[in-house]
Amino acid sequence: MKVSVRWFITLCTGLILGGPAFLSAQDIITAYKFFDSVSARYGAAKDYTADISIHQGREKMYGVLYYKSPNKIRINFTYPSHQVICSDGNVLTVYLPRYSVTFTQALKKRSEAAIASMASHQGLTLLKQSYSIAYLNGPNPEPLDEKDKEPVVKLRLSYRTGSEAFTSLEIDVGQNGFIRRIKGVTAASVEVQFDFTKIQTDIGLSNNMFEYDSPPTSNVINNFLFDPEK
């Protein structure tokens, strides 16, 4: 279970992104500059919420994402019901009601970026360091997929160095100026898809949103990812 939970956390907190609005034909820019504008947009956001869905094979998860700069994040899942992943910037908590277990992890300073701040300007900078970036088919908008004709600009990120969770990523930027979909392929050739809708920024999230106490009847496993700094 330790491996699957680590994978779950990486997926849910490592790839929560947003981006800029479409550019006009006169303002066509390189994929790297377009990606930099995504990073700059999120560097200016104090907080945001979004509906999130995660698909991996037959497994599906749905919930609401809350993020507050620089390192607070929470996902309240509607399916599986009552499942929660939450970080106040100091401690990461994952509650899995299916197993009646709570995992906690005291965060190292250097691990903040790896776990929480991928949803921020700093996290996008880390992606740029580890992946090469290109347009998937060009800078012009194209349909999200065969069934959904929503126009998006598609970026392709290819693994370049390090030990990242995904060897490749497709990031689809919606016409509303935010990431609409992310598709990733892991080193084990597992495909995972994230969809983001109903995104709202700078809504004034309270720090209390990121304080979470799991049910007292659940089993607690502390520091399940790594030993905390002494």
SVG drawing of the C-alpha trace seen along z (x, -y; Angstrom):
<svg xmlns="http://www.w3.org/2000/svg" viewBox="-19 -41 38 43">
<polyline fill="none" stroke="black" stroke-width="0.4" points="0.0,0.0 2.9,-2.3 3.8,-2.4 0.2,-3.0 -0.3,-5.9 3.0,-7.5 1.9,-7.3 -1.5,-8.7 0.0,-11.7 2.4,-12.4 -0.5,-12.4 -2.8,-14.6 -0.3,-17.2 2.4,-17.1 0.3,-18.3 -2.2,-20.9 -1.6,-23.7 -3.1,-26.7 -2.2,-28.9 -2.7,-32.0 -5.3,-33.0 -4.9,-32.3 -2.7,-34.6 -3.7,-36.2 -2.2,-35.0 0.0,-38.1 1.4,-37.1 2.5,-33.5 5.3,-32.6 7.5,-29.6 6.3,-26.7 8.9,-27.6 7.7,-31.2 4.1,-30.1 5.0,-27.8 6.8,-30.7 3.6,-32.7 1.7,-29.8 4.3,-30.0 4.0,-33.8 0.2,-33.6 0.3,-31.2 3.1,-33.3 0.5,-36.1 -2.4,-34.0 -2.8,-34.0 -5.1,-31.0 -7.5,-29.0 -10.2,-26.3 -11.1,-23.8 -13.2,-20.7 -10.8,-17.8 -11.2,-14.4 -8.5,-11.7 -8.7,-8.7 -6.3,-5.8 -7.6,-2.8 -10.9,-1.9 -10.1,-3.8 -11.8,-7.2 -11.6,-9.9 -13.5,-13.2 -13.2,-16.1 -12.6,-19.7 -9.1,-21.2 -8.1,-24.1 -4.7,-25.7 -3.1,-28.7 0.3,-30.1 3.0,-29.2 2.5,-25.6 -1.0,-24.8 -3.1,-22.3 -6.3,-20.2 -8.5,-17.9 -11.9,-16.9 -13.0,-13.9 -16.6,-13.3 -15.6,-9.9 -14.3,-8.0 -16.5,-9.7 -14.8,-11.5 -11.3,-10.8 -9.0,-13.8 -5.5,-14.8 -4.3,-18.0 -1.1,-19.9 -0.8,-23.0 2.8,-23.4 4.3,-21.6 2.5,-18.3 0.9,-16.2 -2.2,-14.2 -3.9,-11.6 -7.1,-9.9 -8.3,-6.8 -11.7,-5.9 -11.8,-2.7 -9.0,-1.3 -9.8,-3.4 -6.2,-4.6 -4.6,-8.1 -1.1,-8.7 0.9,-11.7 4.2,-13.1 6.3,-15.8 7.6,-17.8 11.3,-18.5 12.1,-22.0 13.4,-20.6 10.3,-18.3 7.8,-21.2 8.4,-21.7 8.1,-18.0 4.8,-17.6 2.9,-20.9 4.4,-23.7 4.1,-22.0 0.8,-23.9 2.8,-27.2 5.3,-29.2 8.1,-27.4 6.7,-24.0 6.3,-24.9 10.0,-26.0 10.9,-22.6 9.0,-21.0 10.9,-23.2 14.2,-22.0 13.3,-18.3 11.3,-18.3 11.7,-19.6 8.7,-21.5 7.1,-21.8 3.7,-22.3 2.0,-19.0 0.7,-20.0 1.4,-23.7 0.4,-26.9 -3.2,-27.1 -6.2,-25.9 -7.6,-22.4 -10.4,-20.2 -9.8,-18.8 -10.6,-15.3 -12.9,-13.5 -15.9,-13.8 -15.3,-17.2 -14.7,-20.0 -13.6,-22.6 -10.6,-24.4 -7.3,-24.1 -3.6,-24.7 -1.7,-21.4 1.8,-21.3 4.1,-18.2 6.6,-17.8 9.2,-15.0 11.3,-13.7 14.9,-15.0 16.6,-14.4 16.1,-13.4 13.7,-10.9 10.3,-12.4 7.0,-10.6 6.1,-10.9 8.2,-10.3 5.9,-12.5 3.1,-14.9 0.5,-16.5 -0.8,-19.8 -3.9,-21.3 -4.6,-25.0 -8.2,-26.0 -9.7,-29.1 -10.6,-30.4 -6.8,-30.7 -6.4,-27.7 -5.2,-24.1 -8.1,-22.1 -6.5,-18.6 -3.2,-16.9 -2.3,-13.5 0.8,-11.7 2.6,-8.5 4.6,-6.9 7.9,-5.0 5.8,-1.8 3.7,-3.0 0.7,-3.8 -1.5,-6.5 -3.2,-9.0 -5.5,-11.8 -6.4,-14.9 -9.3,-17.2 -9.8,-20.6 -13.1,-22.6 -14.8,-25.5 -11.5,-27.2 -11.6,-30.3 -8.6,-32.3 -8.0,-34.8 -11.1,-34.0 -9.6,-34.6 -9.1,-31.1 -8.6,-30.9 -5.7,-29.1 -8.4,-27.1 -9.3,-25.4 -5.9,-23.6 -6.3,-22.3 -7.6,-18.8 -8.2,-16.2 -9.0,-12.7 -11.5,-10.5 -10.2,-9.4 -11.1,-5.8 -8.8,-5.5 -5.4,-3.9 -2.5,-6.4 0.8,-5.8 3.3,-8.6 6.1,-9.6 5.3,-7.0 7.3,-8.7 10.6,-9.5 12.2,-10.3 11.6,-13.9 14.5,-16.2 16.0,-16.3"/>
</svg>
